[in-house]
Amino acid sequence: MLNPFDIIIFGGGGDLALRKLLPAMYRAYQEGNLPEGSRILPTVREESKRADYIETAHNALKEFLSKGEYNAKDWKAFSTYLVPVVSNVTEADDNWDVLKGILDEHDSNKSRVFYLSLPPAVYGTCCEILSTKGLITPTSRVVVEKPIGYCGESAEAINGKIAEFFDEEQIFRIDHYLGKETVQNLMALRFSNSLFENMWDAKSIDNIQISLSETVGLESRAGFYDKAGALRDMVQNHLLQLLCLVAMESPNKLNANSIRTEKLKVLEALRPLLEGDVDENIVRGQYVPGDLNGKIVPGYLEELNEGSSKTETFVAIRAHIDNWRWAGVPFYLRTGKRMAKRCAEIVVEYKKVSHNIYEENVGNIEPNRLVIRLQPEETIQLTLMSKRLDNLEMQLEPVTMNIELSQAYSNGFHSDAYKRLMLDAAANNPSLFIHRDEVRQAWKWIDPIIERWQTKGKPALYRAGSWGPDDADELLAENNHVWFNTGDKA
């Protein structure tokens, strides 16, 4: 059973806190996972916002919780856990002393989780003030959001500043994709089923695709996004972390150090893409106006309100992992905004049978395919070849076994990545968080790509509501592969 803890959400009035973090803690309360005596301390910059915060939180939960989750009785009880406070994260004023007084009211051994829902540029300043004001205890942890920096050098500077005040064991770098139950199920699928573990290498697998597609455009992130782009915002963290979980060797034990060791080996084995290799193996794109679900939506430049920009909103990569398990197997990574559908999925396509005993007229024998879908629904699909049972003649066709995880576990549990990760931070369980060495190695692979793009070329254009530039299809066609697009027949 988790012990009571205090979680201090810096940036408690921001979009992330209201849309994701508070609903996550509300769900934890509903499921009995928010221990009595715990407190949630969201910080705001002004006294007037502190006075109105409970109502602000109330409205946010009613808006962002799923249908049927909110009820007045649970809200009334949950609201007693909320203790909003005023804090300026860049100035060591008297409000920090007030926060310290509130935290010191409870047992000094009680865990403190400082969640920095803030721009990475102020992480170091905030941590320094926490130290100066004496708020960091031996049982304190700090949670930081991605992306950490804009390149390897800036990431090292930010991580180095945080490390002046927190030990590495106290630093929890969050990637919410790693908190998804289906992502964790990926390890269970691989390492507890001989059916898959014995066929999880270059001898059996033809190619692997990992796609994270969004239908939204810039929304409120225009200033940040134009400086970052899809490569920094999505590939450097989300996609590479999913790649590690798909490709890593079985850890010696199911603990943080063993898992991180195996993930780091994957990043170190990634074949570098340097200069001309970038041009041959990566496609970048930028969306222009198009039809999305029957509605004409503006292009990137219109949303940005700028005349020109070379920032990519789409990236497709052909990557290789140079080790014994994956030699010769292409990994296709893809992410984009204003895509045809919102989805996050891992597609494992197996090799064709080595000897076909059937005549051509029985139908095309397609390779087996495992699809692990992370969002919007959480499903596992396995496509096999089967004889058509409505035909006396021998006719083959692919059939799909479909496991709807949300229906398989319909006991009131609500899958929520932030809930899982916030509770893990409170429990001092770093298994699903990212080590500094992983951040360093990921940037080492990404930085040469950024340098190449700064000196050569520009994004290809694609229509909003499509699956990206035609060049992305051609990238796979070079190896006689095609993208598996969600909504297509599995």
Disulfide bonds with the S-S distance in Angstrom:
none
